[in-house]
């Protein structure tokens, strides 16, 4: 009997569609409704490729994948699922899957993938190692949109890699979350993950923070201090906002990446650290190279693997599930009962562009959890700047030094003073207490967040622009729970 394509899915319609397509292509096939029947059949014969669903009433496709790769290491397995999340994708690739296919899928692309898998099975392959398999219950990154599925696939493919990764994407898209996922699903997972935000440290302290310093290296250096490179030894160093790194520090970083060692500030002995670098930026580094603001050779060092995170407006189908997730998460963090978003509210929220991306959506859900008096949130409970009649307009993206800057403009009819007044009236009518303090805190938080956004998280510069002291902004950020 010639080898064929085996299909494992409890959904009869999926089996029927694939069977008809394979028949048209002249490919023999055999279908199963559960993994146990497949395991029994494998004792006597084997297919050319295996296509398996993940979630089935009588078995798990990932468990089947583990067994198949242990007994038939050269058999290509295509995993398909309608419940697409990061852990499923990573587990599939870590288990040795040939590819990860999300439902509903394009039939032509599925056939093309099957033919590629057949070609793979016809080539002689060395025996695979015992697969490392695990699965977690809660997905750490949520996304059903095709653009996010591609991110999940990339994280899965990189699961056993030590390669340097450059993550690009607008502010608020979750670059650090992806960096943490790359570390968590890597061979370095048990070693430190150290995050270093370039814009959060004063320029004159960046070098000492990154590479450490010896005692007496400069005024105030009373003891020796290990830098982020040493702290991350054996693990992952995440360099956030790498595009804002000063040019002279870029030179030192390049030398450390090239030579494999570095010197503490004021030190003379070379120090080696086994560190995987993951960098992130919202900027166009090629444009900064052309402008003389970023070293081209450093870009080549960092740009081994590039992951682009989609803006929320590119994955609007994810907004409802993200919003409901954040409502649950915020309620749990605040120790209150979660509030429910009505279908109408979800529809309105889903139509908004969210220039601040996922972070802005999360902030909105936090605001609704705290400020909305109703257990079920309707359209009227949404903040004024999200209302369809507030007069808010979103400007086009403006290019500044090769980076995308999102700006928001309000028309005169929707000025913030009248909106604040309407909110105060509503809160007073609803019987809220301490309305003055609540609105004052919201005003301060909005202004501080705006200043930090303009200065890219540089709190000293933000304080100077606002006309307040460094101690004042530090105290306010702590009181208001703002992360710069």
C-alpha positions, 0 to 999 in steps of 0.5 A, a space after each residue: 500500500 502506498 503511503 498517504 496523507 493521514 487526517 486526524 480531526 473530530 470535525 467531520 466538515 474539516 475532514 470532508 474538505 481536506 479529503 475532497 481537496 486531496 482527491 482532486 490533487 491525486 493524493 491518497 488519504 486516510 481519516 481518523 476521528 481521534 488520536 487513539 485510532 492513529 496510534 493503533 494504526 501506526 503499529 502496522 503502517 505509517 503515513 507520508 505526512 500527518 495532519 492533526 487537530 489539537 483539541 479533540 474530545 478523545 485525545 490531544 493533538 499535542 500528545 499525539 505529536 509527542 508520541 509520533 516524533 518519539 517513534 517516527 522522528 522523520 514523519 512531518 506533522 502539521 498541527 491545526 487548531 481553531 484555538 490559536 494561542 502562543 502556547 499552542 504554537 510554541 508547543 507545536 514547534 517545540 514538539 517537532 511540528 512541521 508547521 502550525 495551521 490555524 482554522 479557518 484556513 485557505 484551502 490552496 495554502 493548505 494544499 501547498 503546505 501539504 505538498 511541502 511536507 510531502 517533499 520534506 518526507 521524501 528527503 532523508 533526514 537524520 533521527 530527531 532528538 527526543 522532543 522537549 514537550 510542555 504546555 501551559 494552561 493560560 496563554 501569555 499573549 492573546 491574538 487570533 489575527 493572522 498577523 499575531 499568528 505569524 508572531 506566534 509561529 516565529 516564537 515557536 521556531 525560535 524556541 530552541 535558538 540562541 539567535 539575536 532578535 530585533 523586535 520592531 513595532 509601535 509603542 504599546 504593541 507588546 515588544 517586551 512581552 514578546 521578548 519575555 516569551 522568547 526567553 521563557 521558551 528558550 534553552 535559557 529559560 532558567 537563567 535571568 531575563 534582564 530588561 534595560 530601557 535605554 530611555 529610562 536612564 540618564 545618558 551619563 549613567 547609561 554606560 555604567 548601568 549597562 557594563 557596570 563600574 569599579 569602585 571610585 570610577 567616578 564621583 559617587 561610585 563608592 562600591 563596585 557594581 555589576 552591570 546589566 550584561 553581568 546580571 544577565 550572564 547565561 540568560 537574556 538581555 533585553 535592550 528596549 528602545 535601542 534606537 535611542 542609544 547614544 552613538 558612543 555607547 553604540 560603539 561600546 556595545 558593538 565591541 562587546 558583541 563582537 569580541 565577547 567581552 567588555 570592561 566595567 567603567 574604570 576597570 582594566 580586566 576584561 569580563 566575559 558574559 554569555 548573553 543572548 541579546 534581544 533588542 526592540 525599537 519603535 524607530 526605523 533603524 535603517 533611516 537612523 543609519 542613513 541619518 548618521 544616528 545609528 551604526 550600520 555595523 551594529 544594526 547588522 549585529 542586532 538584525 539577525 532575526 527580525 520580528 515585527 509586531 502589528 499595531 492594534 489597528 492591524 488586528 482589530 478582530 482581537 480587540 473584543 477578546 483583549 478587552 474582555 481579558 483586560 476587564 478580568 485582569 484589572 478586576 482581579 488586580 483591584 480585588 473587585 468583581 469584574 464588569 461586563 462589556 455590552 455587545 454595543 460597547 464592544 462594537 464601539 471600542 472595536 471601531 477605534 484606532 487606538 494609536 497607543 495600541 494594546 497598552 491604550 486598550 488596557 488603560 481603557 479597561 482599567 479606567 472602566 473598571 474603576 470609574 464605571 458605576 454599572 456592572 454592565 458597561 454600555 456605550 454611555 459609560 465609555 469615556 468622552 474621548 471614545 464617544 463617536 460624537 466627541 469631535 475627536 479626530 485621529 491625524 495621519 501618521 507623521 514621519 520624524 527621523 524615520 519613525 512613526 509618531 501617532 498624534 491625536 487632535 481634538 476639535 474645538 467642539 470636543 475640548 477637554 474642559 467641557 468633557 471634564 465638566 460633563 464627567 464631573 456632573 455625571 459623577 456627582 449625580 451618581 453619588 460618587 465621593 471624593 470627586 475632586 480628588 478623583 478628577 485631580 488624580 486623573 488630570 495629573 495622570 493624563 498630563 504625566 503620561 503625555 509628558 513621558 510619551 513626548 520624552 520617550 520615558 525620560 522622567 527628568 526631561 519630562 519634569 523640566 518640560 512640565 516645570 516641576 522638580 525631579 522629586 515631584 515627578 518621582 513622587 507623583 509617578 509612584 502615587 499614581 502607579 505610572 510606569 515610565 
